[in-house]
Amino acid sequence: MASPVPLKEKRLLDVRISELPSWVLMRDFTPMGIAGAFRRGYDRYYNKYVNVRKGSVAGLSMVLAAYVVFSYCLSYKELKHERLRKYH
């Protein structure tokens, strides 16, 4: 049974696991394609959390949480080294 939507136009959540390798190979990995993907992601985020009638701090708090996790991942090596040091 063929799907009505071509594999290239399916979203990631709609792709079956058996179709995943061929779906990934169909993506555009050029610099313009990657920039376009980031732009679409930013637009979806902005329209869902920032550009709304009754906004809240949810959008800003998600960005802040992502920054904290990213910063922790970058400094994990130094933090691990400090944790194992003895202070006596």
Secondary structure, 3 states (H helix, E strand, C coil): CCCCCCHHHCCHHHCCHHHHHHHHHCCCCCHHHHHHHHHHHHHHHHHHHHCCCCCCCHHHHHHHHHHHHHHHHHCHHHHHHHHCCCCC
